[in-house]
Amino acid sequence: MSEQAQNKVQKGAIGKKPSAKQWRPATQAVRGGANRSQFGETSEALFLTSGYVYESAEEAEARFAGERDGFVYSRFANPTVAMFEERMALLEGADAAKATATGMAAVTAALLCQLSAGDHIIASRAMFGSCRYIVDTLLPRFGVEFTYVDGCNIDQWQAAMRSNTKVCFLETPSNPTLEIIDLRAVADIAHGAEARLVVDNVFASPVLQKPMTFGADIVVYSATKHIDGQGRCMGGAILSDAGFIEDHVSNFLRQTGPALSPFNAWVMLKGLETMDLRVRQMSRNASEIADFLADHPKLSKIFYPERKDHPQHALAAAQMEMGGNIATFEMTGGKQQAFRFLNSLSIIDISNNLGDAKSLITHPATTTHQRLSEEVRLDLGVTPGMLRLSVGLEDVRDLKEDLGQALDLA
């Protein structure tokens, strides 16, 4: 090849650049959606702007009418946020994505944008307390009926279906008991009734589980968790096919306003670059810690999907690449002993967040599931002695030593 031809290849004049969809996940996580400005920056540009200017009144009219591409207002769309959305869609294997200010904004928008008075939603009973609030308190105010089911019991999903059922909603693994739900089975039931399946995939992250490959129609995330992964800022994402995003999600977000900050989107882009490495190492640490805790006399139960004593171990192995970084366990002495244990930890922080590089632990009955009645909590398996541990990136030997000495003091 001549020097001139080599120069053309280097400049991209010869050879077809592969589509980002053809890249492998590690490449997508670093380069997906990147859109360089005229300055040729290596790191994605941070566009901290609320509005945009136009060359002419005619151009402004055309952009607002959707006749010409371009940004008009950062509540609608923003270049940095758009890069985050495209990268998320690539990693999830979705046609499109829309970002939101928080994970709960993503859940609320994904449901409200498609439900109307008279519709019916079926939801797994085991889920985050705020998600339950949306299902059993907020939606009924607008005339939407709901039914809770034992998510692991496929017969209950089928029995709960009605002619007006529009949505099935679940999280797997569930918060905090780590129940694993058969995504393919629930998707088939939903689609048989022309309903959509919405999956909160926050515990597994896009690294360990891709619900759309099992038939899910919509996937939601709290990007605050593993996607940022370093406790810096909040965000959320809704992923689906292009038609659903365009026809239902985009205008709902545009009019109601839960827009993701461009700065937070930029932070999330940086988080995505290392998410695969972080999540896999945290999962390895969590697996080792779950085994370490399993036979301790002060613990009555350990919940970790990768362990063979987990009730849905085989299903978890079929749906997830690894067990995740969350391990939940139950102390024999109830709340009093659990609190003594928490207050004896020296490395692991007491916090209700999860998916952080730092190991965090919380008492679900008094934090994430505090608003539920004691009867409902016990029905969900959230006992006074239950603790949820989000394992981080510290040396696992230090974490085991910290847990061990706290158990001794408890």
PyMOL commands that set and color helices and strands:
alter all, ss='L'
color gray80, all
select helices_A, chain A and resi 3-10+20-22+25-31+57-64+79-92+103-112+129-141+154-160+183-192+205-208+211-214+242-256+262-293+313-319+334-344+364-366+374-380+396-409
alter helices_A, ss='H'
color red, helices_A
select strands_A, chain A and resi 96-100+120-124+145-149+165-171+196-200+218-222+236-240+299-303+326-331+349-350+360-362+386-390
alter strands_A, ss='S'
color yellow, strands_A
deselect
rebuild
show_as cartoon
